[in-house]
Amino acid sequence: MTYNGKPWFAVECKTAADRSVNPALHYFGDRLHIPYLYQISLEGRNDLYDGRVRDMPAAKFLGAFPKEKIIPSFHFGVRCH
């Protein structure tokens, strides 16, 4: 996600909560100077922070977004693999 044309945060999505943080998340976070990194999981229940990546349930992460509309200066980039 970018804000005003600059990286704001990146998200890695998992189905299961027992997976380790994908090294690519750290790689892109460091190279692109992304201040906030998240790994969210559909089945997760724990909310953990390792000093660089916050690992949390998808429901908690998505619940933080506004329900009405997204501010126009935000850009969502989606990468599926």
VENZIMO-V787877 format. One record per helix or strand. SS is the DSSP state (A for helix, B for strand). FROM is the first residue (numbers start at 1). LEN is the number of residues. If there is no record, write none. Layout:
# VENZIMO-V787877
ss: <SS	SS>
from: <FROM	FROM>
len: <LEN	LEN>
This chain:
# VENZIMO-V787877
ss: <B	B	B	A	B	B	B	A	B>
from: <2	6	9	23	36	48	53	58	74>
len: <2	2	6	9	6	2	5	6	2>
